[in-house]
């Protein structure tokens, strides 16, 4: 599926067009690491010249975990590089150098260097593999105290799985996703995610199902990775207006600014990874502000201003979430429990609409279905027809959807835009509230 990356900078857009022309890993018959390894070798092995790496896999919560880890490290005075995917509005969001998104003036020549190498050497990386190589090249050239590296898909055969000895590896919440590549059961998916494990490197794992935990434990034992499980080796729990983390060390933290009880678990995973690693020297108490500082766009993000927000009455809440699988949708529905929710959704063609929408049935006041710009998606008319007994209809675009919802909301209601990170990006762009 195409990424649809766009830039207002002509030099960057020229390189994004070349990047898109490489195609995507999902178009191959299988997944393997050889293409990215060959490219990194041609670039002089930047993956061997990185600051200490925290490598995070999982189905849901990877990005939030990285956001908490970044906030904690920066609170402790560290310079932090970050690689995440996908971007929401600008490709630049994928590469954060020392706390700042890479600028267009640096991004265009970086991508050009990588793509020129691809052409000169006759290599065949995918869009994501070339993007990963470009990010690692940038990180290798800029000093920092840590690098937070998010797995794109799976783990064992993901392009990010080229760092020989990370400081720590982590696995966030697991669910059924990318079954074509990762397997059709949670234990199979858990095995692929656990493929980031490295000998002697702590593998820190959030609470999973017993079957998934056992599979992860088997991979860790075979690899020689010390396994650090939630509820056995570390815990995170709410006590009043605080979170209490306990592992090798303990720490009290304010409740997260990111809404939802699931974010408590993600904060715990970030802390446990920092707790059990030994490559980064940390002032442990200085990490405490991380839960208040961490921000992560399109994860139950409250939208307070902007062009689309202005179309709704001031006495309702507008939330944005990129939930695109059943587990994520259930977490969002739980966080919004007790509210009347008007859902505005666009869903990619390779996603299960009922898995996304069913968790909201009891609280859904209206449903407006949208296309997802520049991507294959379920037709809005078909989506609207799936919702029986609810005020549901298709809309041509976000503006039309907000005009429809504005006629239906009542004081105290919540409007939730969800279903795809690509739709979330389109919303942020049209609303005029781009990620910082």
C-alpha positions in Angstrom: 0.0 0.0 0.0 1.4 3.4 -1.0 2.6 5.8 1.7 1.4 8.9 -0.1 4.2 11.1 1.4 3.9 14.7 0.3 6.1 17.8 1.0 5.7 21.5 0.2 9.4 21.7 -0.4 10.1 20.8 -4.1 13.6 19.3 -3.3 12.1 17.0 -0.6 9.2 16.1 -2.9 11.5 15.1 -5.7 13.2 12.6 -3.3 9.9 11.3 -1.9 8.8 10.6 -5.5 12.0 8.5 -5.9 11.4 6.8 -2.6 7.8 5.9 -3.5 9.0 4.4 -6.7 11.0 1.8 -4.8 7.7 0.1 -3.8 6.7 -1.4 -0.5 7.7 -4.5 1.3 4.1 -5.7 1.3 4.3 -6.2 -2.4 7.0 -8.9 -2.0 6.3 -12.6 -1.7 8.2 -12.6 1.6 10.0 -10.5 4.2 13.8 -10.6 4.7 16.6 -8.4 6.0 19.1 -8.7 3.1 18.0 -5.6 1.2 18.4 -3.2 4.1 21.6 -4.9 5.2 23.0 -4.5 1.7 22.1 -0.8 1.6 23.6 -0.1 5.0 26.8 -1.8 3.9 26.9 0.4 0.9 26.4 3.4 3.1 29.3 2.4 5.4 27.4 0.6 8.1 25.8 3.6 10.0 24.0 1.1 12.2 27.3 0.4 13.8 27.9 4.0 14.9 24.7 4.8 16.8 24.2 6.0 20.4 22.6 3.5 22.8 19.4 2.2 21.3 16.1 1.4 22.9 14.2 -0.8 20.3 10.4 -1.1 20.7 8.0 -3.6 19.1 4.3 -4.3 19.6 1.0 -4.0 17.9 -0.3 -1.0 19.9 1.5 1.5 22.1 4.9 1.5 20.5 4.8 5.1 19.7 3.4 6.1 23.1 6.0 4.1 24.8 8.7 5.9 22.8 7.0 9.3 23.6 7.3 8.5 27.3 10.9 7.3 27.0 11.8 10.4 25.1 10.1 12.7 27.7 11.9 10.9 30.5 15.3 11.0 28.9 14.9 14.7 28.0 13.8 15.4 31.5 17.0 13.9 32.7 19.0 16.2 30.4 19.7 13.7 27.6 19.9 14.5 23.8 17.6 11.9 22.1 17.2 10.8 18.5 13.9 9.2 17.5 12.7 7.1 14.6 9.0 6.4 14.3 6.5 5.5 11.6 4.3 6.3 9.8 4.2 10.0 9.7 0.9 11.9 10.1 1.4 15.0 7.9 5.1 15.4 7.0 7.6 12.8 6.3 10.0 14.7 8.5 8.1 13.5 11.6 9.8 10.1 11.2 13.3 11.4 12.0 13.9 13.5 15.1 17.5 14.6 15.6 18.4 15.5 19.2 14.8 16.5 20.0 14.0 18.4 16.7 12.3 17.1 13.6 14.7 16.9 10.7 14.4 20.1 8.5 13.8 20.0 4.8 17.2 21.5 4.1 18.8 18.4 5.7 16.2 15.8 4.6 16.4 16.3 0.8 20.2 15.7 0.6 20.0 12.8 3.1 17.4 11.0 1.0 19.2 11.9 -2.2 22.4 10.3 -0.8 20.6 7.1 0.1 18.7 6.9 -3.2 21.8 7.7 -5.3 23.5 4.8 -3.5 20.6 2.5 -4.3 20.8 3.3 -8.0 24.6 3.2 -8.2 24.8 -0.2 -6.5 21.7 -1.7 -8.2 20.0 -2.4 -4.9 16.3 -3.1 -4.3 15.2 -1.8 -0.9 11.6 -1.0 -0.2 10.3 2.5 0.8 10.5 1.6 4.5 14.0 0.0 4.2 15.4 3.0 2.4 13.7 5.3 5.0 15.2 3.3 7.8 18.7 3.4 6.3 18.4 7.2 5.8 17.4 7.7 9.4 20.2 5.5 10.7 22.7 7.4 8.5 21.4 10.7 10.0 21.6 9.4 13.5 25.2 8.1 13.0 26.3 11.6 12.1 24.8 13.6 15.0 25.8 13.0 18.6 23.2 12.0 21.1 22.8 10.2 24.4 20.1 7.7 23.1 18.2 6.6 20.1 14.6 5.4 20.3 13.9 3.0 17.5 10.3 2.0 16.6 9.7 -1.3 14.8 7.6 -0.8 11.6 6.0 -4.2 11.4 6.7 -7.4 13.3 10.2 -7.4 14.5 12.3 -10.4 13.5 12.4 -9.3 9.8 11.7 -5.6 10.2 14.2 -3.2 8.7 15.0 -1.7 12.1 16.2 -5.1 13.4 19.8 -4.4 12.3 21.3 -3.1 15.5 23.5 -5.8 16.9 23.4 -4.8 20.6 20.7 -2.4 21.7 20.7 -1.1 25.3 17.2 -2.6 25.8 14.4 -4.1 23.7 10.7 -3.7 24.6 7.4 -5.3 23.5 4.2 -3.3 23.9 0.6 -4.6 23.7 0.0 -7.3 21.1 -3.0 -7.9 19.0 -4.0 -9.4 15.6 -2.5 -7.2 12.9 -0.6 -7.8 9.6 -1.7 -11.4 9.8 -0.5 -12.0 6.2 3.1 -11.6 7.3 3.1 -12.2 11.1 0.7 -15.1 11.5 -2.9 -15.6 12.4 -2.6 -16.3 16.1 -1.3 -14.2 19.0 1.5 -16.7 19.8 2.7 -16.5 16.2 2.6 -12.8 16.2 4.4 -12.7 19.6 7.2 -14.9 18.2 7.7 -12.4 15.3 7.7 -9.4 17.7 10.1 -11.1 20.0 12.5 -11.5 17.1 14.1 -8.2 18.1 15.6 -10.0 21.2 19.4 -10.0 21.3 21.9 -12.0 23.4 22.5 -10.4 26.8 20.1 -7.5 26.1 17.1 -7.0 28.4 13.8 -7.9 26.7 11.2 -5.9 28.6 7.6 -7.1 28.0 4.3 -5.5 28.8 1.5 -7.7 30.1 0.3 -10.1 27.4 -1.9 -13.2 27.2 -0.4 -16.3 28.8 0.1 -17.9 25.3 1.8 -14.9 23.9 4.0 -14.5 27.0 5.1 -18.1 26.8 6.1 -17.7 23.1 8.1 -14.5 23.9 9.8 -16.4 26.8 10.7 -19.2 24.5 12.3 -16.8 22.0 14.1 -14.9 24.8 15.5 -18.2 26.2 16.7 -19.4 22.8 18.3 -16.0 22.1 19.9 -15.6 25.5 18.0 -12.3 26.3 17.2 -11.6 29.9 13.4 -11.5 30.1 11.8 -8.7 32.2 8.0 -9.3 32.5 5.4 -6.9 33.8 3.8 -8.2 37.1 6.9 -10.4 37.7 9.9 -8.1 37.3 8.2 -4.7 37.2 4.9 -3.2 38.0 3.0 0.1 37.3 -0.2 1.0 39.1 -2.2 4.1 40.0 -2.3 5.3 43.5 -4.6 8.3 43.8 -3.3 11.1 41.5 0.1 9.3 40.9 1.6 6.3 39.2 3.9 4.1 41.2 6.5 2.2 39.2 8.5 -0.6 40.9 11.2 -2.6 39.3 14.9 -2.6 40.1 14.2 0.9 41.3 10.9 2.7 42.3 9.5 6.0 41.1 6.4 8.0 41.7 5.1 10.0 38.8 2.1 12.2 38.0 -0.7 10.8 36.0 0.0 10.9 32.3 -1.2 13.9 30.2 -2.0 11.3 27.5 -5.5 10.1 28.3 -6.6 6.5 28.8 -5.7 3.9 31.4 -3.7 2.0 28.7 -1.2 4.9 28.7 -0.3 3.9 32.3 1.0 0.6 30.9 2.9 2.3 28.2 4.6 4.6 30.7 5.5 1.6 32.7 7.1 -0.1 29.8 9.2 3.0 29.0 10.3 3.2 32.6 11.1 -0.5 32.8 13.3 -0.3 29.6 15.2 2.6 31.1 15.4 0.8 34.5 16.9 -2.4 33.1 19.3 -0.9 30.6 22.8 0.0 31.7 24.2 1.9 28.7 22.7 5.3 29.5 23.7 6.8 32.9 20.5 8.3 34.3 19.5 10.5 37.2 16.6 8.2 38.1 14.5 10.7 40.1 14.8 13.2 37.2 12.6 11.0 35.0 9.5 11.7 37.0 8.1 14.5 34.8 8.0 12.2 31.8 4.3 11.3 32.2 3.3 15.0 32.1 5.7 15.9 29.3 4.9 13.1 26.9 2.8 14.0 23.9 1.9 11.8 21.0 -0.3 13.1 18.2 -3.5 11.2 17.2 -3.6 9.1 20.3 -6.7 10.3 22.0 -5.5 13.8 21.2 -7.8 16.5 22.4 -8.3 19.1 19.7 -8.9 22.6 21.2 -8.5 24.8 18.1 -8.2 24.8 14.3 -10.3 25.2 11.2 -12.3 22.0 11.6 -12.7 22.4 15.4 -14.2 25.9 14.8 -17.1 24.2 12.9 -18.3 22.5 16.1 -19.9 24.1 19.2 -17.6 25.0 22.0 -19.4 22.8 24.6 -18.4 19.5 23.0 -15.1 17.6 23.0 -13.2 16.8 19.8 -10.8 13.8 20.0 -8.5 12.4 17.4 -7.1 8.8 17.4 -5.4 6.7 14.8 -6.8 3.4 16.2 -6.9 1.0 13.2 -7.3 -2.5 14.8 -9.7 -4.1 17.3 -7.5 -3.9 20.3 -6.7 -0.2 19.9 -10.4 0.5 19.3 -11.4 -1.2 22.5 -8.9 0.8 24.4 -10.2 4.1 23.0 -13.9 3.0 23.7 -12.9 2.2 27.3 -11.3 5.6 27.7 -14.5 7.3 26.4 -16.8 5.1 28.4 -19.9 6.9 29.6 -19.9 9.6 26.8 -22.2 10.1 23.9 -19.8 9.7 20.9 -20.2 10.9 17.3 -17.7 8.9 15.2 -16.1 10.2 12.1 -14.2 7.4 10.5 -12.3 6.4 7.4 -10.9 2.8 7.3 -8.2 1.3 5.0 -9.3 -1.5 2.7 -7.0 -4.0 4.5 -8.7 -3.4 7.9 -11.7 -5.0 9.5 -14.4 -2.3 9.9 -16.5 -4.2 12.4 -13.5 -4.9 14.6 -13.0 -1.1 14.8 -16.6 0.0 15.2 -18.2 -2.7 17.3 -16.6 -1.5 20.6 -18.4 1.9 20.3 -21.9 0.6 19.5 -23.3 1.2 23.0 -22.1 4.8 23.1 -22.3 5.8 19.4 -24.7 8.7 18.9 -24.0 9.1 15.1 -21.6 7.7 12.6 -20.1 9.5 9.5 -18.0 7.5 7.1 -15.2 9.0 5.0 -12.7 8.1 2.4 -9.0 8.0 3.3 -7.3 10.4 0.9 -4.6 8.9 -1.4 -5.1 5.3 0.0 -7.2 2.3 -0.8 -10.2 2.4 1.6 -13.6 0.9 2.4 -16.2 2.9 0.5 -18.0 5.3 2.8 -21.4 4.2 1.6 -20.6 0.6 2.5 -19.2 1.6 5.9 -22.3 3.6 6.8 -24.5 0.7 5.8 -22.8 -1.6 8.3 -24.1 0.5 11.3 -27.6 -0.6 12.0 -29.9 1.3 14.4 -27.6 4.4 14.5 -27.8 7.7 12.6 -25.2 6.8 10.0 -24.3 8.3 6.6 -21.3 8.8 4.2 -19.6 12.1 3.7 -17.4 13.2 0.8 -14.6 14.7 2.9 -13.8 16.0 6.4 -15.5 19.4 5.9 -18.7 17.7 4.9 -18.4 15.3 7.8 -18.0 18.1 10.3 -21.0 20.0 8.8 -23.1 16.9 9.3 -21.9 16.2 12.9 -22.4 19.9 13.9 -26.1 19.4 13.3 -26.3 16.4 15.6 -24.2 17.1 18.7 -25.6 18.0 22.0 -23.9 19.8 24.9 -21.3 17.5 26.5 -21.0 15.2 23.5 -17.7 13.9 22.1 -16.7 13.8 18.5 -14.1 11.2 17.7 -12.2 11.1 14.4 -10.6 7.6 14.0 -10.0 4.6 11.9 -6.6 5.3 10.3 -3.4 7.2 11.0 -3.5 8.4 7.4 -7.0 9.9 8.1 -5.6 11.4 11.3 -2.8 13.0 9.3 -5.3 14.4 6.8 -7.3 15.8 9.7 -4.3 17.5 11.3 -3.3 19.1 8.0 -6.8 20.4 7.2 -7.4 21.6 10.8 -4.1 23.5 10.7 -2.6 21.8 13.7 0.5 20.0 12.4 2.6 17.8 14.8 5.5 19.8 16.3 
